[in-house]
Amino acid sequence: MIGEKIRDIRKEKELTIKELADRVNITSGYISQIERDLIDPSLSVLRRISSALGVSLASFFSEESQSEVVEIPKEKRTRIKFADINMEYEFMTPSERKRDISPKMEVIFFKLAPKSWGSTEVMIHEADECTVVTKGTLEYHINDKVYIVNEGGSIYLPENTPHLLYNPTDEELEGIGIISPPVY
């Protein structure tokens, strides 16, 4: 299903597979396999594709129609889990799907397994980020410093701050991430 949405958006933007592949720095064959849902791309490839297409990453996973006010019941959140990260995401805000919709922020509920890193690669976004820990303790590794965020606490990162997340406890961690402008 992700592949079909990527193909639809690519065609809306009047891009060829080769043009998109060149923008994302992967092969045309890889894009073709993604669009036919033969392979599941990594989070980093999906981020590059969403950036190249000028849409949010969440738009690949959601079908909801947009209006000025959108209610999203807990059971209707768009949920995603990537193979290359240990976090499970639930989008609490609507995803961009139409050209005339331009959300100003993204709110994501996430879970992180005990004693695990959020990602194998350093994360960096062209967006400000605020994380609120709702259950557990989260370590934010930024450069050579570790910030400990306990339950109920929050941390704010300006855009382009490289970071890694780690759950140092034996309990599953839960939190809410607010990102502006949207990057997923």
N, C-alpha and C positions, 0 to 999 in steps of 0.2 A: 504493500500500500504506500509506503514512503516513496518508492521509486516512481509510482504513477503520479504522485503529487509533484515530485521534482520535475518529471517530464512535462506535466501540464504547465507549471510555472515557467519552465524553460521556454516552452512554445509561446506562452503569453508574452514573454520578453523578446520573442523572435530571435532566439539564439540557437545555433546548431549545437549538436553534441560536441563537435570539435572546439567551438568557441568557448563553451562552458568548461570543457576539459582543460583548455589552455589557461583560463582564468583561475582554475582550481589547482593547476599543476599536477594533474593526473592524466592517465591515458583515456582516449575516447572509448576504448573497449571497457574500461572500468566504469565510466559513466553509463554506458549502454547496459552493463550487467546490473548496476544499481537501479536504473529506470525499469528494468524488466523484473525487479525483485529477485534476482538470482543470487545476489550477495547482500550482506548487511554491512554498510560502511561504518567506519569508526566515528566516534564523536568528532574528532578533529577534522575528518573529511567532510562530515555533515556541516560543521561550522563554516568551513571554507566554501561549500556549495551555497549555503544560505547567504553568506556575505556576497558571493559573486552574483547571486540572483536578487539581492537587495530585499530579502524577506527574513523574518525571524525563524529560528530553528523550529520553534513550536508549530509554525504553520505547516510543517510536514506531517504533524501528528494529529491535527484537529480538524473537525468538520463543522464546528458550530458557526452559525451565521452571526454577523456582527450587527449591533445597534448601539445607540448611545449608552444604554444601561444594559449590562449583561450580568445575570445571576448564574453562578456555577455551583450547583450542589456538590458536596464532597464526593459523592459517588459518580459524578459526571466529569471530574477533573481529567485532563489528558495526562496519562501516566506513561513514563518512558524509563527504560533501563538500558544502558549501553554496555557492550561487552568490554570496553576499554576503561571504564570507570566503575567504582564500587558504590556509587550513589544511585538511589532510586528517586526520580523527580516526579512531582505532581504539579502541573501548572494551575495556579489559583487565579490567574488573569486570562482573558481571552487571547487567542493567538491571532496574529495578522494573517489574513487570507486574501483580502481584496485590496486592490490598489488604493482605494480611498480610505482605508483604515490604517492609522498610524499610531499604535499604542505608545505611550510615553514611558512606560515602565513594565517590568515583568516581575511577578511575585511567584516564587517557587517553594513549595513544601518539599523537603528532602529528608531522606533517611540514610544513615551511614552505619555500616556493620561494625561490631566491636573490633578493636585493635586493627583498624584498617585505614588506608589512605583513600581519599576521595578520588584520586587520579594518579596514574603512573607518570604523568607529565605535569609540569608547572602550568597552572591556568593563568591566563591574562586576557582581559577584555578591554575593549574601548568603551567602557561604561563604568559608572560609579556603582558600588555594590555595598549593601548593608546586610549582615546576617544576624538573625536573632536565634539563639539556641533555646528551644522549647523543652528539650529533654536531654540530659546528659552534659558532657563536657567536650568542647571542640578545641583542638589546637590549630591555629593559623600559623603556618610557617611562611614568613615573609623575609626574603634575603637571609641574613644570619640570625634573625630574631624569631622567637616563638611567643605568640600571644595566646593566652589561655582564656577561653570564653566559657563560663559556666552557665548552667541553666538559668534562663531569665536575662542573661547578659547579651550584649550585642557588640558588633565590630563593624566599622565603616572603612572601606577602602576606596581611594580615588581611582579613577580610570587608569589603566595600564600598570597596575600594581601586580607583579608576579607573585603567585601564592600557591600553597599546597594546603590541603585540609587533612587532618588526622584525628581519628577517634581513639584516644588513649585508654578508654575504659573497657570493661567487660560487658557493657550494656549497649544496645542499639541507640544511636544518637538521632534526634529529630531536630529540625530547624526550619527556618523560613529565610529565604534569600530574596532580597529586593534589588533589582538591577535596572538602571536607567542610563541611557535608553536600552531597550531590549536587545539581547545578543543571541538568544536561543531560537 
